């Protein structure tokens, strides 16, 4: 189980570092991977999370979009919804790179 946890943290750390390099991305939650799971909740400024999820899906990247049964949290965050990516034992750094590339394509598509 320790190796699984380490792998999940490694992927989360890698994804958070890559996401921090993209203008317009807001990541919700702690940046310290020891205080989070393999789930990263985020928004891309100027793009509705459902539109973002659709474009990512067309690129072969599956994320969830919506309020995730947490409407009070969305209200507290002052957003209508968010996108959520998750990483686990079966994911790789290459898949994180594909996710980041798809986000860049989304930015280009929506010109944001």
N, C-alpha and C positions, 0 to 999 in steps of 0.2 A: 504494500500500500504506500510505503514511503516513496518508492520510485514513481508511482503513478502521480502522487502529489507533487513531486519535484518536476515531473514532465509538464503537468498542468501549469505550475508556476512559471516554468521556463517559457512556455508558449504565451502565457498572459503577459509576462514581462516584455517579451519580444513584440507582441501586438501593441501593447501600450506605448512602447518606444516608437514604433512605426506610426501609430495614430497621432502621437504628439507632433509629428513632422508635417501633418496635413492641416493647412489653414481651414478654419471653419468647423473643425471637429470638436465637439464637446463630449468628454467622457465623464460619466457620472460614477461616483464612488471613489474610494481611496486609490491613490497611485501605488501605494505599497502593496505588492502582490501577496505578502504574508497576511494581509487583512482582507483578501478577496478570494473568490473562487475562480473558476475558469470562465466566468460569464462577464462580458464587457458590454455595458449599456452605454449607448452613445447617440448623438444626433449630428447631422451635417447641416450647417446653417444654410437656409434657403431651399432645402429639399425636405418635403414631408417624408417621415419614416416609411410610409407605405410605398411611396414612389421609389425611395432608396432600396427597399427590399425587392421591389419588382426588377429594377435594373440589376441588382446583385444576383438575383435568381437567373436572369438571362445570361449572366457570366458564370453560372454554375456554383454560386455561393449562396448558401441557405442561411438566412437570419430570420429572426422573428421581429415583427413590428406591431406596435399598438400600445395599449396601456398595461398589458401583461397582468390583468386582474388587480391592478394597483392604482386605481383612480385617485385615491387620496394622495399617494406619492406624486403622481403626475401634477396634481394641483399644487402641491408643496413645491415641486421643481419648476412650476409655472410653464409647463409644456403640455401639449395635447397628447403626445405619445413619444415613444423612443424606439430605437432599433436595438437589437440585442444579438450579439454574436457569442458563441460559446465554444470552448476548446476542451478537449479531453485526450485520453490516452491514444486514440486512433488518429489524432490530428498531427500535422507536421509543420515545421517552419515554412516549407514550400507552400502549404495551404494558407498560412497566414500571409505570405507574400502575394498569393493570388487574391486574397481578400482585400489587401491594401491596393493592389493594382485595379481591382474592380471599383473600389471607392474613388480612385483617381479618374477612372472612366466616367463614373457618375458625376463627378464635379465638372468634367468637360461637357457631358451631355446637357447638364442644366446650367452651364456657364456660371458656376459659382466658385 
